């Protein structure tokens, strides 16, 4: 009887895991599937080079901006209910993106899609954290989560390249519709509603955090076209910083904050949040600029560019599968430090590629190193980010992890778009100048990964050792 009950429990958990990971895969694919189609999107809808970055940033900003509110709503309204709502909005917005005929329409639909992802993502992570007990089972589940996050991004690049080159970039969004419908039906049948907690939604905190992040990134991106002395740039950046400071002050006083500041009391979690933000700043920029390099400098077709990411995709998958075993042997923080070091080294190697690059040595090898580091990183970052969190704070903690994930991506890309636009070299024009600018942006991405490693070494690793020492006593 006990064995049968245990088997049924194990089966039920795996069904929940399959649904939430497939839901998360859809989000991850949508971030990357658009990347290899960017040159075609730019040409077909008439985007300027700087405005093109908003195809990603509109999604990332609305994703990051609404995450905290959505995560808190999951604690209060139920994580199953929020998962279903997120799937419905994401699926509908995907259809709207696929039908877009103007830049404004596309950017607006991407922003709505980001809101759907913001509702969906914290429910995924919170359901994993509450379904699987802390320890080996949760580590295994989060390793699959990181594998989806890492390998899904690379798979999206290949699919996006294929669709853009062979059919249309729009197909990558249309396929979300049937997948989303199937996931909604499955989730409604399999997932049980989580325990509801009483409280109120911190709407003022949500408003100041969302508008603050959007204003800050908008100012940074606009500086690429208008310069840092522009009143529009300075006003946007200053407004963003002030609003984010107000947000922190609100959270310190709120009875039911969407970002409980007690989550930052742990040195381990704080270090994981900072390392994650820097990691994503480098990785989102890696995808964005490497795609531009492959298609616009090396003249790859969209599909060829997608295939060029396969060394990264395969190594991400291999590394993610090894995370549980390596974590048991070396500890979470050590695996994280090794991973971030490898990713930084691979990015800096890749940044040296120019218009004469050889695929095997200058592209494939550094991409394989980036992929291996990427596959090892996300699981340990997530484990450290939710370590020691009480059950009633799981939704909020998941929201904070995802906020730093998305904010890092949008801020990093925004900063490196500025680096790209302002990197000039005397005597260089055309493809050579473009190659130089992309190289400088990728160098910046490698620098962000180096800073992420520093955060892990100075904050996460010592904190994990302290916790282990205390547990030993």
Helices and strands as residue ranges (DSSP letters): H 2-33, H 38-45, G 51-53, H 54-77, H 79-98, H 103-131, H 136-166, H 171-190, H 203-226, H 231-253, G 261-265, H 267-292, I 293-297, H 302-308, H 310-330, H 332-350, I 359-364, H 365-385, G 391-393, H 394-422, H 430-455, I 456-460, H 461-472
